[in-house]
Amino acid sequence: MAFCTNCGKEIDDRAVICPGCGVPVAGAQQPYMNQQGTGARPDDESSMLYGLLGFFIPILGLILFLVWNKEYPKRSKSCGKGALISIIVSVVVYVLAIILIVVLAASIPEFRDAFESLDL
């Protein structure tokens, strides 16, 4: 256990700030903060490549979105957008494929007779 240099209260060795006075503990590793007060790093940049990565591998885009959310918000947003667009496009393609199959199946006489015999 250590003691706060400001108020003298006993604090845990892993503490980043003193629970008594709120002053940062000397020697504790502080999270990165830029001038705007956010956790974004200077090397954080939005990129179309991250969006394409998220689009073509949506599960990786979602994982990177969750992992980079605090540290690299612009990169994570690009990955998340790519993954979301990929999922939306996939759903639309599947729905259109099902509609096309039903329309084509209904236009072929053999399939039309099979559909009419079903009690739906």
C-alpha positions in Angstrom: 0.0 0.0 0.0 1.1 3.5 -0.7 0.1 6.9 0.5 -1.2 9.9 -1.5 1.3 12.7 -1.8 -1.5 15.3 -1.7 -3.8 14.2 1.1 -1.9 11.4 2.8 -4.6 8.8 2.5 -3.6 5.2 2.1 -4.2 4.0 -1.5 -3.8 0.8 -3.4 -0.6 0.3 -5.3 -2.5 -0.2 -8.6 -4.6 3.0 -8.1 -4.4 5.6 -10.9 -6.0 8.4 -8.9 -6.4 8.9 -5.1 -10.0 7.9 -4.0 -9.8 10.6 -1.3 -8.9 13.7 -3.2 -8.9 12.6 -6.9 -5.4 13.7 -7.6 -3.4 11.4 -10.1 -1.0 9.1 -8.3 2.6 9.8 -8.9 4.3 7.1 -11.0 1.0 5.5 -12.1 0.6 4.8 -15.8 -2.0 7.2 -17.1 -4.2 6.3 -20.1 -3.4 8.2 -23.3 -5.2 11.6 -23.6 -4.9 14.0 -26.5 -5.5 17.8 -26.3 -9.3 17.4 -26.9 -9.5 15.1 -23.8 -10.4 12.0 -25.7 -8.5 8.8 -25.8 -7.8 9.1 -29.6 -4.2 8.7 -30.6 -2.5 10.9 -33.1 -1.9 7.9 -35.4 -5.7 7.3 -35.4 -7.1 7.9 -38.9 -10.2 6.8 -40.8 -9.3 4.7 -43.8 -11.2 3.2 -46.6 -8.9 0.1 -46.3 -10.2 -0.6 -42.8 -13.8 -0.2 -44.1 -13.0 -2.7 -46.9 -11.5 -5.1 -44.4 -14.7 -4.9 -42.4 -16.8 -5.3 -45.5 -15.1 -8.4 -46.8 -14.5 -10.0 -43.4 -17.4 -8.7 -41.3 -16.6 -10.8 -38.2 -13.1 -9.3 -38.1 -14.5 -5.8 -38.7 -16.8 -6.3 -35.7 -14.0 -7.6 -33.5 -11.7 -4.7 -34.5 -14.6 -2.2 -33.8 -15.0 -3.6 -30.3 -11.2 -3.8 -29.6 -10.3 -0.4 -31.0 -13.3 1.5 -29.8 -11.6 3.5 -27.1 -8.0 3.7 -28.3 -8.6 4.2 -32.1 -12.2 5.6 -32.5 -11.8 6.6 -36.2 -10.3 3.2 -37.2 -12.9 1.3 -35.3 -15.7 3.3 -36.8 -14.4 2.5 -40.3 -14.2 -1.2 -39.5 -17.7 -1.2 -37.9 -19.2 0.6 -40.9 -17.7 -1.8 -43.3 -19.0 -4.8 -41.3 -22.5 -3.3 -41.0 -22.7 -2.5 -44.7 -21.6 -6.0 -45.5 -24.3 -7.5 -43.3 -27.0 -5.3 -44.8 -25.9 -6.1 -48.3 -25.9 -9.8 -47.5 -29.4 -9.7 -46.1 -30.7 -7.8 -49.1 -29.1 -10.2 -51.6 -30.6 -13.2 -49.7 -34.0 -11.7 -49.7 -33.8 -10.9 -53.4 -32.6 -14.4 -54.2 -35.5 -15.9 -52.3 -38.0 -13.7 -54.2 -36.4 -14.6 -57.5 -36.5 -18.3 -56.8 -40.2 -18.1 -55.8 -41.1 -16.1 -58.9 -39.2 -18.4 -61.2 -40.6 -21.5 -59.5 -44.2 -20.1 -59.8 -43.6 -19.4 -63.6 -42.6 -23.0 -64.4 -45.7 -25.2 -64.9 -44.4 -28.2 -63.0 -43.5 -26.2 -60.0 -46.7 -24.2 -60.2 -48.7 -27.4 -60.0 -46.6 -28.5 -57.0 -47.3 -25.2 -55.2 -51.0 -25.4 -55.9 -51.2 -28.9 -54.4 -49.7 -27.7 -51.1 -52.2 -26.5 -48.5 -50.5 -23.3 -47.3 
